[in-house]
Amino acid sequence: MSLFEVDGWGLEKRKVKVSAGGKKKPRKYENKVQNEDDGEKKIRELGLDKISIDIKPKKSDYNDTSEEKRSDKREKRDKNDKRDKNDKKGKKRSKDDTVLEASESSEHHGSKKQKSEIPPGVPDGIDPSNLTPLQRKMLSKLSGSRFRWINEQLYTTDSASALSMITKQPELFEEYHKGFASQVESWPENPVDTFTRELVYRGINKMVSSPGGLPGVVVNGHRKVVVSDMGCGEANLAVQVDNFMEEYKKDGKQALKKFKKKYGGGKDIALKNKKLDFEVHSFDLKKINDKITVADIKNVPMGDESCSVVIFCLSLMGTNFLDFIKEASRILMKGGELWITEIKSRLSDPKCVDFIKAIEGLGFKLRNFDDANKMFTKFEFFKPIKNAKVSNVGEIRGGQTEGKWLLKPCIYKRR
Ligand SMILES: C[S@@+](CC[C@H](N)C(=O)[O-])C[C@H]1O[C@@H](n2cnc3c(N)ncnc32)[C@H](O)[C@@H]1O
């Protein structure tokens, strides 16, 4: 199911059957009305009619001024009722609804999306399998709206506002990640897997800190690859690397064989490093598992020059993302690497010259740049051993936030 569509997220446009469109035969339509009456009753019983109030939390929600909130809820409920009446009358749906309709039909008609039975945003205690098709449709609409709203907030506000939003409404984080995970399912490859592969293959094939190997920091007299995953989401990178390490410590050869089978590639990779050691730190706005440390990635609890690889996997979301890069420069050792993957269509300059220039302005040098992938562009920078000239973030910004001119927000596209 595609909950939303954005340029470059590789979601195919589907031909949508608008089920409530004017072309429906009258008899079918009558049946539908009957079902809708039942459906609305069930929705009220389940309390789903009240869910819409939270689609777009307002500032007043944070202050919990209940009367204001209640009238907001009423207004939204009325709007939804009105839209449903329009549906019943067979009026043409809004563009936005059509997108959600497409999502739903793909969910119900086979394909690998079928396993995502629970649409993102389903409140606790509600089992979608107990709902009628209409109720599922409404829930799906609602979830899609919430997902898109959260997504938009993360891309159009600065990192302090994002942290404050998730701190005040932690459930938004889970909702976002349910939606995000369903997006990832439709991608040919998850960029997190690409990074996992790169860490493991480079780490295992060459000694740490040797040419072509990964840079390592010395911790207690022992050289380690210390990774910071900035904006880690569900910390999948740490989970995958840690799982590999567990096996590697038991039997390196076997671990590599299994890894190749699971993640692919690595044809010429052999087990040359028997002393590989990783330590992955994962930062995000909410701790949804033990691997995660809560932090605004503008300011993470890591010492100066304590990391050897810093990764931003689709996480340059805040409008002040150059602050994240500056933080990466602080925590990276000299010779350490900065890996970034972003959605291709976010780059205002398709040739990426401006983006590379901005990152280099903060003291990095570009080593590799890969835009062969249809959806993502991958950058590999390093922090030079000799101090490079570092500009002030403000200078690079030039009075306009980078979230406007350097990387465009990744907002869903209404069709
Ligand atoms: C599109 S998701 C990608 C998650 C993960 N890197 C992956 O690829 O699966 C971006 C993540 O960055 C996080 N994020 C955005 N701004 C952040 C900030 N200022 N501090 C910490 N995390 C942030 C979001 O909460 C979200 O989990």
The ligand as a Gaussian input file, in Angstrom:
#p B3LYP/6-31G(d) Opt

LIG

0 1
 C       12.946000       8.747000       6.954000
 S       13.360000       8.214000       8.551000
 C       14.716000       7.127000       8.245000
 C       15.023000       6.263000       9.430000
 C       16.247000       5.359000       9.258000
 N       17.447000       6.108000       9.072000
 C       16.013000       4.423000       8.118000
 O       16.526000       4.697000       7.024000
 O       15.282000       3.433000       8.296000
 C       14.178000       9.618000       9.222000
 C       14.385000       9.555000      10.708000
 O       15.127000      10.706000      11.109000
 C       14.644000      11.101000      12.361000
 N       14.976000      12.500000      12.614000
 C       14.631000      13.562000      11.872000
 N       15.094000      14.691000      12.447000
 C       15.738000      14.313000      13.570000
 C       16.424000      15.016000      14.590000
 N       16.533000      16.342000      14.582000
 N       16.976000      14.316000      15.596000
 C       16.874000      12.965000      15.632000
 N       16.249000      12.249000      14.694000
 C       15.676000      12.909000      13.672000
 C       13.145000      10.869000      12.266000
 O       12.554000      10.809000      13.526000
 C       13.107000       9.551000      11.528000
 O       13.103000       8.470000      12.396000

